[in-house]
Amino acid sequence: MFKNIDNIPENKKLILFDGVCNLCNDAVLKIIRQDKNNIFLFTALQSNTGKNIINELGIDISKIDSIVLYIPGGNYFIKSEAVFKIVNEFKGVWKIIQIFRVFPVFLNDFFYDFIARNRYRWFGKKEECMIPTKKLNSKFLN
């Protein structure tokens, strides 16, 4: 059906992120450290794979430009809902973030969008996407 997303193992979840954003790159590294069950794979929105997947899903990245969580089988989540789904896989203190689910999605997305709009100004930006180390390479789709 879809060339790029059909190749993702069913036991994995794919996080598409802004590869030049310092905040996003730091978040990816934190997710990798917390991913004790090894369920997440990553690709930058700017990569060829990322662009192809976004295209296949029909997502307009002019409106969603910082995170997408794709779950094999056709489900994907954006913005705050993606964050909630990701941290739901973690143990411990990360579960506290779920408390914000009591608020309506539009309110959580408002705060998400505020941070996303200011992420380069507050946290900086790289000239090119992060290149994973050999140790982390298996977590990234090229």
C-alpha positions in Angstrom: 0.0 0.0 0.0 2.5 2.6 1.2 6.2 2.1 0.2 7.8 3.8 3.3 5.4 3.1 6.1 4.7 -0.5 5.2 8.4 -1.3 5.9 8.0 -0.3 9.6 7.8 -3.4 11.9 4.4 -3.8 13.5 6.0 -3.9 17.0 7.6 -0.4 16.5 6.3 3.1 16.6 7.9 5.8 14.4 8.6 9.3 15.7 9.1 11.9 13.0 10.8 15.0 14.4 12.3 18.3 13.4 15.9 17.2 12.8 17.4 20.7 13.0 15.7 21.8 16.2 17.9 21.5 19.3 14.9 21.0 21.6 13.6 18.2 19.3 17.0 16.5 19.1 17.3 16.6 22.9 13.8 15.2 23.3 14.7 12.3 20.9 17.8 11.5 23.0 15.7 11.5 26.2 13.1 9.2 24.5 15.8 6.8 23.5 17.1 6.7 27.1 13.6 6.0 28.4 12.7 3.5 25.7 13.4 0.4 27.8 11.2 -1.8 25.6 12.9 -0.6 22.4 9.6 0.3 20.6 10.5 3.6 19.0 12.2 4.4 15.7 13.0 7.9 14.5 13.4 9.9 11.3 13.7 13.6 10.7 10.9 15.4 9.0 13.6 16.9 6.7 15.0 13.5 5.6 14.0 11.8 2.4 12.3 9.1 4.4 10.5 11.6 6.6 9.3 13.6 3.6 8.1 10.5 1.9 6.2 9.2 5.0 4.6 12.6 5.6 3.6 12.6 1.9 2.1 9.1 2.2 0.2 10.0 5.3 -1.1 13.2 3.7 0.1 15.5 6.5 0.6 19.2 5.8 3.9 20.0 7.5 3.3 23.7 7.1 0.7 23.1 9.9 2.4 20.3 11.8 6.2 20.9 11.7 7.6 19.4 14.9 6.4 15.9 15.8 4.3 13.1 14.4 3.9 9.7 16.0 3.1 6.9 13.5 1.8 3.6 14.7 1.8 0.8 12.1 -1.6 0.0 10.9 -2.4 3.5 9.8 -2.8 5.5 13.1 -0.8 8.7 13.6 -0.9 11.4 16.2 0.4 15.0 16.2 1.2 17.7 18.6 0.2 17.2 22.2 -1.5 13.9 21.5 1.7 12.5 20.1 3.6 13.6 23.2 1.0 11.9 25.5 1.1 8.7 23.5 5.0 8.7 23.6 5.3 9.3 27.4 2.6 6.8 28.1 5.2 4.1 27.1 7.5 5.3 29.9 7.6 4.4 33.6 8.0 6.5 36.6 7.8 10.3 36.8 6.9 10.6 33.1 3.4 9.3 33.8 2.8 12.7 35.6 2.5 14.4 32.2 -0.7 12.4 31.6 -2.4 14.7 34.1 -2.6 17.3 31.4 -5.0 15.1 29.5 -7.8 16.5 31.7 -7.6 19.6 29.5 -9.2 19.7 26.1 -6.9 18.8 23.1 -7.2 22.4 21.7 -5.8 23.8 25.0 -2.9 21.4 25.1 -2.2 22.0 21.4 -2.3 25.8 22.1 0.6 25.4 24.5 2.3 22.9 22.3 2.1 25.3 19.3 3.4 28.2 21.5 6.5 26.2 22.4 6.9 24.9 18.8 6.7 28.4 17.3 9.4 29.7 19.6 11.6 26.6 19.8 14.4 27.9 17.5 14.5 31.2 19.3 14.6 29.6 22.7 16.7 26.5 22.1 18.5 27.2 18.8 18.7 25.4 15.5 21.3 23.3 13.7 22.4 23.8 10.1 21.7 20.2 9.3 19.9 17.2 10.8 21.5 15.3 13.6 23.6 12.3 12.5 23.1 9.4 15.0 26.1 7.7 16.5 26.9 4.1 15.4 25.4 3.0 18.7 22.1 4.8 18.0 22.0 4.2 14.2 19.6 1.2 14.5 17.0 3.5 16.0 16.8 5.8 12.9 15.4 5.3 9.5 17.4 6.8 6.7 
